[in-house]
Amino acid sequence: MKDSAIGSVVLNPYADALMSLAQSQNLVDEFGTNCADLLTLLNESPELTAILANPIVKIADKKAILGKIVGDQIHPFMSNFLMILVDRRRIGYLEGICQRYQSALRKLKGIVLAEVTSAVALTDAQTQSVRERVQAMTSATSVEIVSKVDSDILGGVIIKVGSQVIDSSLRAEIRRLGLSIA
């Protein structure tokens, strides 16, 4: 199954249901924080991700593991949502569901996600400068920045906002210079 098919059949309905619940209970921001925490947990623990996605592991065991790991660190409604995902054998899609929820939350609040790749870690001043540039470019109320370091770009930054890419890296400048000489 392709990603878009999974998105429309599995990820979107669950993320939409979670957003609907959050809005009806005034828990939009808290669920957003819970999703961010869950994504961090899944990214830091590939073993947990593998266990949750494994169909051989019993449902009761998955519930017990989740109960011990998240406990009362997340809202009870979110905890119940996780148990429903386990019962319906959809817990393996938790990462995608949380990502879709956060995307819907950003859209609801007028926040833009900017993925910034740089040769070295950006300072606070540089991050603020990128934030202001993206905010001016998109007219967003706020900008959320996800930073990555990639020494292969040699210098400068690559900023990706949605499908738009601004490549002001040294590697791109050298490539453009090479093309103009040729």
N, CA and C atoms as an extended XYZ file, in Angstrom:
546
Properties=species:S:1:pos:R:3:atomname:S:1:resname:S:1:resid:I:1 pbc="F F F"
N         0.832       -1.179        0.000 N   MET     1
C         0.000        0.000        0.000 CA  MET     1
C         0.879        1.246        0.000 C   MET     1
N         0.542        2.205       -0.812 N   LYS     2
C         1.325        3.436       -0.897 CA  LYS     2
C         1.030        4.337        0.295 C   LYS     2
N         1.960        5.292        0.554 N   ASP     3
C         1.796        6.215        1.671 CA  ASP     3
C         0.493        7.003        1.585 C   ASP     3
N         0.134        7.448        0.385 N   SER     4
C        -1.090        8.239        0.260 CA  SER     4
C        -2.321        7.390        0.578 C   SER     4
N        -2.295        6.123        0.200 N   ALA     5
C        -3.413        5.241        0.508 CA  ALA     5
C        -3.492        5.000        2.013 C   ALA     5
N        -2.365        4.781        2.656 N   ILE     6
C        -2.342        4.604        4.106 CA  ILE     6
C        -2.839        5.880        4.774 C   ILE     6
N        -2.411        7.012        4.240 N   GLY     7
C        -2.824        8.286        4.810 CA  GLY     7
C        -4.321        8.485        4.766 C   GLY     7
N        -4.922        8.188        3.626 N   SER     8
C        -6.360        8.437        3.505 CA  SER     8
C        -7.188        7.375        4.211 C   SER     8
N        -6.700        6.147        4.282 N   VAL     9
C        -7.479        5.063        4.876 CA  VAL     9
C        -7.262        4.955        6.386 C   VAL     9
N        -6.040        5.149        6.854 N   VAL    10
C        -5.727        4.919        8.262 CA  VAL    10
C        -5.357        6.204        9.005 C   VAL    10
N        -4.352        6.899        8.531 N   LEU    11
C        -3.811        8.025        9.288 CA  LEU    11
C        -4.792        9.186        9.421 C   LEU    11
N        -5.354        9.633        8.316 N   ASN    12
C        -6.246       10.798        8.352 CA  ASN    12
C        -7.478       10.598        9.234 C   ASN    12
N        -8.213        9.483        9.110 N   PRO    13
C        -9.394        9.337        9.962 CA  PRO    13
C        -9.070        9.351       11.462 C   PRO    13
N        -7.981        8.696       11.848 N   TYR    14
C        -7.622        8.677       13.266 CA  TYR    14
C        -7.125       10.044       13.731 C   TYR    14
N        -6.322       10.697       12.912 N   ALA    15
C        -5.844       12.039       13.274 CA  ALA    15
C        -7.015       13.020       13.338 C   ALA    15
N        -7.948       12.900       12.394 N   ASP    16
C        -9.131       13.769       12.396 CA  ASP    16
C       -10.000       13.511       13.628 C   ASP    16
N       -10.152       12.241       13.994 N   ALA    17
C       -10.948       11.903       15.179 CA  ALA    17
C       -10.280       12.462       16.437 C   ALA    17
N        -8.978       12.365       16.498 N   LEU    18
C        -8.243       12.898       17.645 CA  LEU    18
C        -8.396       14.418       17.714 C   LEU    18
N        -8.312       15.092       16.578 N   MET    19
C        -8.479       16.545       16.535 CA  MET    19
C        -9.904       16.928       16.933 C   MET    19
N       -10.882       16.184       16.459 N   SER    20
C       -12.275       16.461       16.798 CA  SER    20
C       -12.502       16.335       18.307 C   SER    20
N       -11.962       15.284       18.895 N   LEU    21
C       -12.061       15.107       20.343 CA  LEU    21
C       -11.362       16.249       21.075 C   LEU    21
N       -10.170       16.599       20.616 N   ALA    22
C        -9.406       17.671       21.258 CA  ALA    22
C       -10.162       18.996       21.207 C   ALA    22
N       -10.761       19.302       20.066 N   GLN    23
C       -11.501       20.553       19.935 CA  GLN    23
C       -12.758       20.557       20.814 C   GLN    23
N       -13.450       19.443       20.876 N   SER    24
C       -14.679       19.383       21.677 CA  SER    24
C       -14.389       19.485       23.175 C   SER    24
N       -13.188       19.101       23.589 N   GLN    25
C       -12.833       19.116       25.008 CA  GLN    25
C       -11.851       20.243       25.361 C   GLN    25
N       -11.578       21.140       24.413 N   ASN    26
C       -10.598       22.226       24.609 CA  ASN    26
C        -9.230       21.693       25.039 C   ASN    26
N        -8.774       20.637       24.358 N   LEU    27
C        -7.495       20.000       24.675 CA  LEU    27
C        -6.545       19.993       23.482 C   LEU    27
N        -6.766       20.901       22.544 N   VAL    28
C        -5.989       20.911       21.302 CA  VAL    28
C        -4.494       21.031       21.587 C   VAL    28
N        -4.116       21.988       22.421 N   ASP    29
C        -2.700       22.190       22.714 CA  ASP    29
C        -2.117       21.048       23.539 C   ASP    29
N        -2.890       20.546       24.506 N   GLU    30
C        -2.395       19.452       25.337 CA  GLU    30
C        -2.183       18.191       24.507 C   GLU    30
N        -3.106       17.903       23.598 N   PHE    31
C        -2.925       16.748       22.714 CA  PHE    31
C        -1.724       16.967       21.794 C   PHE    31
N        -1.509       18.209       21.377 N   GLY    32
C        -0.342       18.514       20.558 CA  GLY    32
C         0.943       18.213       21.312 C   GLY    32
N         0.992       18.583       22.584 N   THR    33
C         2.159       18.286       23.420 CA  THR    33
C         2.298       16.785       23.611 C   THR    33
N         1.180       16.096       23.848 N   ASN    34
C         1.213       14.640       24.002 CA  ASN    34
C         1.739       13.968       22.743 C   ASN    34
N         1.285       14.425       21.576 N   CYS    35
C         1.759       13.853       20.308 CA  CYS    35
C         3.258       14.104       20.122 C   CYS    35
N         3.711       15.305       20.459 N   ALA    36
C         5.138       15.615       20.353 CA  ALA    36
C         5.945       14.706       21.265 C   ALA    36
N         5.462       14.483       22.490 N   ASP    37
C         6.154       13.599       23.423 CA  ASP    37
C         6.181       12.158       22.912 C   ASP    37
N         5.061       11.706       22.350 N   LEU    38
C         5.005       10.351       21.806 CA  LEU    38
C         5.949       10.189       20.616 C   LEU    38
N         6.007       11.205       19.757 N   LEU    39
C         6.921       11.146       18.610 CA  LEU    39
C         8.372       11.090       19.078 C   LEU    39
N         8.706       11.873       20.086 N   THR    40
C        10.056       11.838       20.642 CA  THR    40
C        10.364       10.452       21.192 C   THR    40
N         9.413        9.892       21.925 N   LEU    41
C         9.577        8.558       22.500 CA  LEU    41
C         9.798        7.516       21.409 C   LEU    41
N         9.001        7.566       20.355 N   LEU    42
C         9.137        6.595       19.264 CA  LEU    42
C        10.448        6.770       18.516 C   LEU    42
N        10.881        8.020       18.321 N   ASN    43
C        12.139        8.261       17.616 CA  ASN    43
C        13.350        7.841       18.435 C   ASN    43
N        13.253        7.968       19.743 N   GLU    44
C        14.375        7.605       20.610 CA  GLU    44
C        14.421        6.118       20.917 C   GLU    44
N        13.328        5.412       20.656 N   SER    45
C        13.270        3.992       20.979 CA  SER    45
C        12.743        3.168       19.809 C   SER    45
N        13.635        2.799       18.887 N   PRO    46
C        13.189        1.965       17.770 CA  PRO    46
C        12.677        0.596       18.238 C   PRO    46
N        13.159        0.149       19.406 N   GLU    47
C        12.694       -1.131       19.947 CA  GLU    47
C        11.202       -1.051       20.280 C   GLU    47
N        10.789        0.063       20.895 N   LEU    48
C         9.375        0.255       21.224 CA  LEU    48
C         8.539        0.275       19.953 C   LEU    48
N         9.001        0.997       18.956 N   THR    49
C         8.290        1.071       17.680 CA  THR    49
C         8.128       -0.323       17.081 C   THR    49
N         9.192       -1.126       17.142 N   ALA    50
C         9.149       -2.486       16.594 CA  ALA    50
C         8.167       -3.367       17.368 C   ALA    50
N         8.167       -3.240       18.688 N   ILE    51
C         7.253       -4.044       19.512 CA  ILE    51
C         5.801       -3.674       19.221 C   ILE    51
N         5.520       -2.379       19.148 N   LEU    52
C         4.146       -1.940       18.905 CA  LEU    52
C         3.643       -2.363       17.530 C   LEU    52
N         4.532       -2.387       16.552 N   ALA    53
C         4.141       -2.753       15.187 CA  ALA    53
C         4.101       -4.259       14.970 C   ALA    53
N         4.682       -5.034       15.891 N   ASN    54
C         4.780       -6.480       15.734 CA  ASN    54
C         3.426       -7.150       15.996 C   ASN    54
N         2.864       -7.835       14.995 N   PRO    55
C         1.551       -8.474       15.182 CA  PRO    55
C         1.606       -9.700       16.103 C   PRO    55
N         2.796      -10.221       16.358 N   ILE    56
C         2.929      -11.400       17.208 CA  ILE    56
C         2.786      -11.035       18.694 C   ILE    56
N         3.183       -9.813       19.049 N   VAL    57
C         3.070       -9.367       20.440 CA  VAL    57
C         1.590       -9.208       20.776 C   VAL    57
N         1.181       -9.791       21.920 N   LYS    58
C        -0.225       -9.786       22.319 CA  LYS    58
C        -0.714       -8.379       22.635 C   LYS    58
N        -1.992       -8.164       22.387 N   ILE    59
C        -2.623       -6.871       22.638 CA  ILE    59
C        -2.466       -6.470       24.103 C   ILE    59
N        -2.685       -7.405       25.005 N   ALA    60
C        -2.558       -7.116       26.439 CA  ALA    60
C        -1.134       -6.683       26.788 C   ALA    60
N        -0.146       -7.307       26.148 N   ASP    61
C         1.250       -6.934       26.403 CA  ASP    61
C         1.545       -5.526       25.897 C   ASP    61
N         1.012       -5.194       24.730 N   LYS    62
C         1.212       -3.847       24.186 CA  LYS    62
C         0.578       -2.802       25.097 C   LYS    62
N        -0.622       -3.098       25.593 N   LYS    63
C        -1.292       -2.169       26.502 CA  LYS    63
C        -0.498       -1.989       27.792 C   LYS    63
N         0.029       -3.096       28.310 N   ALA    64
C         0.812       -3.025       29.544 CA  ALA    64
C         2.084       -2.211       29.334 C   ALA    64
N         2.749       -2.423       28.206 N   ILE    65
C         3.980       -1.676       27.893 CA  ILE    65
C         3.671       -0.188       27.790 C   ILE    65
N         2.629        0.145       27.030 N   LEU    66
C         2.256        1.560       26.890 CA  LEU    66
C         1.862        2.166       28.230 C   LEU    66
N         1.130        1.407       29.026 N   GLY    67
C         0.713        1.894       30.328 CA  GLY    67
C         1.895        2.216       31.226 C   GLY    67
N         2.917        1.361       31.185 N   LYS    68
C         4.108        1.585       32.009 CA  LYS    68
C         4.940        2.753       31.489 C   LYS    68
N         5.024        2.878       30.178 N   ILE    69
C         5.886        3.915       29.598 CA  ILE    69
C         5.251        5.295       29.696 C   ILE    69
N         3.997        5.424       29.284 N   VAL    70
C         3.381        6.750       29.288 CA  VAL    70
C         2.671        7.067       30.590 C   VAL    70
N         2.140        6.037       31.257 N   GLY    71
C         1.499        6.238       32.552 CA  GLY    71
C         0.548        7.411       32.554 C   GLY    71
N         0.711        8.312       33.558 N   ASP    72
C        -0.131        9.499       33.593 CA  ASP    72
C         0.618       10.720       33.095 C   ASP    72
N         1.592       10.499       32.214 N   GLN    73
C         2.325       11.614       31.603 CA  GLN    73
C         1.522       12.237       30.457 C   GLN    73
N         0.512       11.519       29.983 N   ILE    74
C        -0.341       12.056       28.928 CA  ILE    74
C        -1.772       12.135       29.452 C   ILE    74
N        -2.592       12.903       28.776 N   HIS    75
C        -3.990       13.088       29.181 CA  HIS    75
C        -4.716       11.738       29.108 C   HIS    75
N        -5.651       11.476       30.044 N   PRO    76
C        -6.393       10.205       30.022 CA  PRO    76
C        -7.109        9.936       28.690 C   PRO    76
N        -7.622       10.975       28.031 N   PHE    77
C        -8.256       10.774       26.727 CA  PHE    77
C        -7.241       10.269       25.700 C   PHE    77
N        -6.026       10.804       25.761 N   MET    78
C        -4.978       10.359       24.837 CA  MET    78
C        -4.584        8.921       25.160 C   MET    78
N        -4.533        8.606       26.428 N   SER    79
C        -4.221        7.240       26.843 CA  SER    79
C        -5.285        6.271       26.331 C   SER    79
N        -6.550        6.662       26.447 N   ASN    80
C        -7.645        5.832       25.918 CA  ASN    80
C        -7.533        5.686       24.405 C   ASN    80
N        -7.142        6.765       23.733 N   PHE    81
C        -6.960        6.726       22.280 CA  PHE    81
C        -5.885        5.698       21.910 C   PHE    81
N        -4.787        5.672       22.666 N   LEU    82
C        -3.723        4.697       22.409 CA  LEU    82
C        -4.244        3.268       22.579 C   LEU    82
N        -5.060        3.043       23.597 N   MET    83
C        -5.610        1.708       23.834 CA  MET    83
C        -6.550        1.295       22.705 C   MET    83
N        -7.313        2.261       22.168 N   ILE    84
C        -8.181        1.970       21.021 CA  ILE    84
C        -7.327        1.580       19.810 C   ILE    84
N        -6.228        2.298       19.608 N   LEU    85
C        -5.331        1.944       18.500 CA  LEU    85
C        -4.786        0.527       18.671 C   LEU    85
N        -4.448        0.165       19.891 N   VAL    86
C        -3.954       -1.199       20.145 CA  VAL    86
C        -5.061       -2.207       19.840 C   VAL    86
N        -6.267       -1.957       20.367 N   ASP    87
C        -7.387       -2.883       20.151 CA  ASP    87
C        -7.696       -3.078       18.672 C   ASP    87
N        -7.586       -2.013       17.904 N   ARG    88
C        -7.910       -2.085       16.471 CA  ARG    88
C        -6.701       -2.434       15.607 C   ARG    88
N        -5.614       -2.777       16.269 N   ARG    89
C        -4.364       -3.173       15.593 CA  ARG    89
C        -3.838       -2.064       14.671 C   ARG    89
N        -3.944       -0.830       15.143 N   ARG    90
C        -3.468        0.328       14.398 CA  ARG    90
C        -2.347        1.062       15.127 C   ARG    90
N        -1.879        0.517       16.240 N   ILE    91
C        -0.859        1.206       17.037 CA  ILE    91
C         0.456        1.350       16.262 C   ILE    91
N         0.689        0.507       15.297 N   GLY    92
C         1.879        0.617       14.451 CA  GLY    92
C         1.887        1.893       13.618 C   GLY    92
N         0.726        2.523       13.489 N   TYR    93
C         0.601        3.767       12.733 CA  TYR    93
C         0.638        5.002       13.625 C   TYR    93
N         0.969        4.821       14.898 N   LEU    94
C         0.938        5.925       15.858 CA  LEU    94
C         1.791        7.106       15.410 C   LEU    94
N         2.977        6.840       14.911 N   GLU    95
C         3.862        7.934       14.485 CA  GLU    95
C         3.198        8.775       13.396 C   GLU    95
N         2.653        8.137       12.385 N   GLY    96
C         1.995        8.851       11.297 CA  GLY    96
C         0.764        9.605       11.763 C   GLY    96
N         0.004        9.002       12.673 N   ILE    97
C        -1.199        9.659       13.204 CA  ILE    97
C        -0.804       10.915       13.975 C   ILE    97
N         0.227       10.801       14.812 N   CYS    98
C         0.687       11.965       15.586 CA  CYS    98
C         1.219       13.063       14.665 C   CYS    98
N         1.928       12.672       13.618 N   GLN    99
C         2.438       13.663       12.670 CA  GLN    99
C         1.284       14.371       11.962 C   GLN    99
N         0.257       13.629       11.567 N   ARG   100
C        -0.902       14.233       10.906 CA  ARG   100
C        -1.649       15.154       11.867 C   ARG   100
N        -1.745       14.745       13.140 N   TYR   101
C        -2.412       15.594       14.130 CA  TYR   101
C        -1.657       16.907       14.284 C   TYR   101
N        -0.336       16.826       14.398 N   GLN   102
C         0.455       18.043       14.556 CA  GLN   102
C         0.361       18.933       13.323 C   GLN   102
N         0.283       18.334       12.159 N   SER   103
C         0.115       19.105       10.933 CA  SER   103
C        -1.233       19.843       10.948 C   SER   103
N        -2.279       19.154       11.372 N   ALA   104
C        -3.602       19.779       11.475 CA  ALA   104
C        -3.599       20.879       12.540 C   ALA   104
N        -2.881       20.665       13.619 N   LEU   105
C        -2.775       21.667       14.683 CA  LEU   105
C        -2.067       22.927       14.179 C   LEU   105
N        -0.982       22.737       13.431 N   ARG   106
C        -0.274       23.892       12.862 CA  ARG   106
C        -1.189       24.659       11.906 C   ARG   106
N        -1.933       23.946       11.092 N   LYS   107
C        -2.849       24.588       10.142 CA  LYS   107
C        -3.935       25.363       10.896 C   LYS   107
N        -4.468       24.777       11.948 N   LEU   108
C        -5.500       25.406       12.759 CA  LEU   108
C        -5.003       26.700       13.399 C   LEU   108
N        -3.756       26.719       13.824 N   LYS   109
C        -3.192       27.869       14.524 CA  LYS   109
C        -2.420       28.820       13.609 C   LYS   109
N        -2.340       28.506       12.307 N   GLY   110
C        -1.626       29.370       11.371 CA  GLY   110
C        -0.120       29.314       11.549 C   GLY   110
N         0.366       28.162       11.974 N   ILE   111
C         1.806       27.970       12.190 CA  ILE   111
C         2.382       27.248       10.984 C   ILE   111
N         3.541       27.706       10.543 N   VAL   112
C         4.221       27.092        9.404 CA  VAL   112
C         5.403       26.284        9.924 C   VAL   112
N         5.625       25.112        9.347 N   LEU   113
C         6.773       24.284        9.692 CA  LEU   113
C         7.876       24.538        8.684 C   LEU   113
N         9.046       24.912        9.178 N   ALA   114
C        10.208       25.130        8.315 CA  ALA   114
C        11.292       24.131        8.699 C   ALA   114
N        11.718       23.334        7.729 N   GLU   115
C        12.817       22.395        7.949 CA  GLU   115
C        14.091       23.084        7.478 C   GLU   115
N        15.015       23.288        8.407 N   VAL   116
C        16.242       24.024        8.110 CA  VAL   116
C        17.428       23.086        8.220 C   VAL   116
N        18.186       22.975        7.126 N   THR   117
C        19.392       22.162        7.108 CA  THR   117
C        20.583       23.095        6.979 C   THR   117
N        21.560       22.925        7.869 N   SER   118
C        22.742       23.779        7.852 CA  SER   118
C        23.990       22.917        8.027 C   SER   118
N        25.143       23.490        7.666 N   ALA   119
C        26.404       22.763        7.778 CA  ALA   119
C        26.820       22.616        9.240 C   ALA   119
N        26.491       23.605       10.057 N   VAL   120
C        26.769       23.567       11.498 CA  VAL   120
C        25.488       23.978       12.223 C   VAL   120
N        25.428       23.662       13.504 N   ALA   121
C        24.248       24.028       14.286 CA  ALA   121
C        24.070       25.542       14.285 C   ALA   121
N        22.835       25.980       14.110 N   LEU   122
C        22.539       27.411       14.077 CA  LEU   122
C        22.520       27.990       15.490 C   LEU   122
N        22.969       29.228       15.608 N   THR   123
C        22.882       29.937       16.886 CA  THR   123
C        21.438       30.400       17.067 C   THR   123
N        21.129       30.870       18.252 N   ASP   124
C        19.780       31.382       18.511 CA  ASP   124
C        19.457       32.571       17.604 C   ASP   124
N        20.452       33.434       17.399 N   ALA   125
C        20.255       34.606       16.536 CA  ALA   125
C        19.982       34.184       15.087 C   ALA   125
N        20.722       33.177       14.612 N   GLN   126
C        20.520       32.698       13.244 CA  GLN   126
C        19.146       32.024       13.102 C   GLN   126
N        18.761       31.264       14.112 N   THR   127
C        17.461       30.620       14.093 CA  THR   127
C        16.349       31.661       14.065 C   THR   127
N        16.502       32.715       14.852 N   GLN   128
C        15.507       33.795       14.873 CA  GLN   128
C        15.451       34.508       13.528 C   GLN   128
N        16.601       34.690       12.894 N   SER   129
C        16.653       35.329       11.582 CA  SER   129
C        15.909       34.485       10.540 C   SER   129
N        16.131       33.167       10.577 N   VAL   130
C        15.437       32.264        9.657 CA  VAL   130
C        13.936       32.319        9.932 C   VAL   130
N        13.553       32.302       11.213 N   ARG   131
C        12.145       32.352       11.596 CA  ARG   131
C        11.480       33.610       11.035 C   ARG   131
N        12.153       34.761       11.169 N   GLU   132
C        11.603       36.024       10.678 CA  GLU   132
C        11.488       36.022        9.154 C   GLU   132
N        12.499       35.462        8.483 N   ARG   133
C        12.469       35.403        7.009 CA  ARG   133
C        11.313       34.544        6.521 C   ARG   133
N        11.129       33.379        7.159 N   VAL   134
C        10.046       32.479        6.760 CA  VAL   134
C         8.690       33.102        7.084 C   VAL   134
N         8.593       33.772        8.213 N   GLN   135
C         7.335       34.403        8.600 CA  GLN   135
C         6.963       35.505        7.617 C   GLN   135
N         7.937       36.279        7.186 N   ALA   136
C         7.679       37.327        6.198 CA  ALA   136
C         7.283       36.728        4.850 C   ALA   136
N         7.909       35.626        4.514 N   MET   137
C         7.676       34.967        3.235 CA  MET   137
C         6.284       34.332        3.163 C   MET   137
N         5.807       33.807        4.285 N   THR   138
C         4.561       33.041        4.279 CA  THR   138
C         3.377       33.757        4.913 C   THR   138
N         3.633       34.858        5.597 N   SER   139
C         2.593       35.587        6.333 CA  SER   139
C         1.943       34.732        7.415 C   SER   139
N         2.693       33.805        7.965 N   ALA   140
C         2.194       32.932        9.030 CA  ALA   140
C         2.209       33.678       10.354 C   ALA   140
N         1.362       33.247       11.279 N   THR   141
C         1.357       33.872       12.600 CA  THR   141
C         2.579       33.462       13.400 C   THR   141
N         3.082       32.261       13.127 N   SER   142
C         4.240       31.749       13.846 CA  SER   142
C         4.959       30.731       12.962 C   SER   142
N         6.229       30.481       13.281 N   VAL   143
C         7.025       29.526       12.506 CA  VAL   143
C         7.657       28.528       13.464 C   VAL   143
N         7.454       27.262       13.188 N   GLU   144
C         8.086       26.187       13.950 CA  GLU   144
C         9.275       25.697       13.128 C   GLU   144
N        10.441       25.633       13.755 N   ILE   145
C        11.650       25.259       13.019 CA  ILE   145
C        12.157       23.899       13.486 C   ILE   145
N        12.423       23.041       12.513 N   VAL   146
C        13.064       21.757       12.763 CA  VAL   146
C        14.443       21.848       12.117 C   VAL   146
N        15.481       21.760       12.933 N   SER   147
C        16.846       21.930       12.424 CA  SER   147
C        17.542       20.590       12.243 C   SER   147
N        18.314       20.509       11.157 N   LYS   148
C        19.170       19.353       10.895 CA  LYS   148
C        20.548       19.882       10.531 C   LYS   148
N        21.572       19.127       10.880 N   VAL   149
C        22.932       19.486       10.505 CA  VAL   149
C        23.419       18.487        9.462 C   VAL   149
N        23.930       19.013        8.336 N   ASP   150
C        24.459       18.187        7.254 CA  ASP   150
C        25.727       18.859        6.744 C   ASP   150
N        26.865       18.316        7.111 N   SER   151
C        28.142       18.934        6.740 CA  SER   151
C        28.400       18.876        5.233 C   SER   151
N        27.653       18.058        4.502 N   ASP   152
C        27.837       17.951        3.054 CA  ASP   152
C        27.454       19.223        2.312 C   ASP   152
N        26.646       20.084        2.911 N   ILE   153
C        26.252       21.304        2.192 CA  ILE   153
C        27.326       22.380        2.281 C   ILE   153
N        28.389       22.115        3.031 N   LEU   154
C        29.587       22.958        3.145 CA  LEU   154
C        29.361       24.263        3.911 C   LEU   154
N        28.297       24.962        3.681 N   GLY   155
C        28.004       26.228        4.353 CA  GLY   155
C        26.652       26.725        3.922 C   GLY   155
N        26.118       27.728        4.605 N   GLY   156
C        24.810       28.270        4.268 CA  GLY   156
C        23.701       27.410        4.828 C   GLY   156
N        22.493       27.610        4.311 N   VAL   157
C        21.337       26.855        4.791 CA  VAL   157
C        20.417       26.457        3.634 C   VAL   157
N        19.643       25.421        3.889 N   ILE   158
C        18.564       25.006        2.993 CA  ILE   158
C        17.298       25.074        3.833 C   ILE   158
N        16.326       25.856        3.377 N   ILE   159
C        15.078       26.023        4.112 CA  ILE   159
C        13.956       25.419        3.279 C   ILE   159
N        13.205       24.502        3.888 N   LYS   160
C        12.080       23.879        3.197 CA  LYS   160
C        10.803       24.210        3.962 C   LYS   160
N         9.886       24.865        3.266 N   VAL   161
C         8.575       25.201        3.828 CA  VAL   161
C         7.535       24.608        2.891 C   VAL   161
N         6.891       23.540        3.339 N   GLY   162
C         5.940       22.845        2.469 CA  GLY   162
C         6.675       22.289        1.262 C   GLY   162
N         6.241       22.675        0.067 N   SER   163
C         6.900       22.201       -1.150 CA  SER   163
C         7.932       23.203       -1.671 C   SER   163
N         8.045       24.335       -1.007 N   GLN   164
C         8.986       25.377       -1.432 CA  GLN   164
C        10.346       25.164       -0.757 C   GLN   164
N        11.412       25.220       -1.555 N   VAL   165
C        12.766       25.035       -1.038 CA  VAL   165
C        13.613       26.239       -1.409 C   VAL   165
N        14.281       26.786       -0.400 N   ILE   166
C        15.225       27.886       -0.614 CA  ILE   166
C        16.602       27.318       -0.313 C   ILE   166
N        17.395       27.138       -1.352 N   ASP   167
C        18.715       26.536       -1.195 CA  ASP   167
C        19.784       27.607       -1.322 C   ASP   167
N        20.270       28.089       -0.208 N   SER   168
C        21.358       29.067       -0.221 CA  SER   168
C        22.610       28.445        0.383 C   SER   168
N        22.787       27.163        0.105 N   SER   169
C        23.968       26.463        0.609 CA  SER   169
C        25.154       26.726       -0.314 C   SER   169
N        26.316       26.579        0.230 N   LEU   170
C        27.543       26.767       -0.541 CA  LEU   170
C        27.633       25.726       -1.653 C   LEU   170
N        27.195       24.508       -1.371 N   ARG   171
C        27.202       23.439       -2.375 CA  ARG   171
C        26.352       23.837       -3.582 C   ARG   171
N        25.175       24.427       -3.341 N   ALA   172
C        24.300       24.848       -4.436 CA  ALA   172
C        24.914       26.002       -5.210 C   ALA   172
N        25.558       26.939       -4.503 N   GLU   173
C        26.209       28.068       -5.169 CA  GLU   173
C        27.335       27.581       -6.081 C   GLU   173
N        28.100       26.613       -5.612 N   ILE   174
C        29.191       26.057       -6.431 CA  ILE   174
C        28.606       25.358       -7.662 C   ILE   174
N        27.522       24.629       -7.467 N   ARG   175
C        26.874       23.944       -8.594 CA  ARG   175
C        26.362       24.957       -9.613 C   ARG   175
N        25.721       26.043       -9.143 N   ARG   176
C        25.223       27.072      -10.056 CA  ARG   176
C        26.367       27.759      -10.797 C   ARG   176
N        27.456       28.012      -10.094 N   LEU   177
C        28.626       28.631      -10.712 CA  LEU   177
C        29.207       27.720      -11.784 C   LEU   177
N        29.287       26.421      -11.490 N   GLY   178
C        29.771       25.440      -12.456 CA  GLY   178
C        28.908       25.389      -13.705 C   GLY   178
N        27.601       25.475      -13.534 N   LEU   179
C        26.689       25.458      -14.672 CA  LEU   179
C        26.809       26.700      -15.502 C   LEU   179
N        27.028       27.863      -14.864 N   SER   180
C        27.154       29.099      -15.636 CA  SER   180
C        28.474       29.145      -16.396 C   SER   180
N        29.512       28.538      -15.876 N   ILE   181
C        30.807       28.484      -16.569 CA  ILE   181
C        30.731       27.536      -17.759 C   ILE   181
N        30.031       26.411      -17.575 N   ALA   182
C        29.916       25.412      -18.641 CA  ALA   182
C        29.021       25.971      -19.711 C   ALA   182
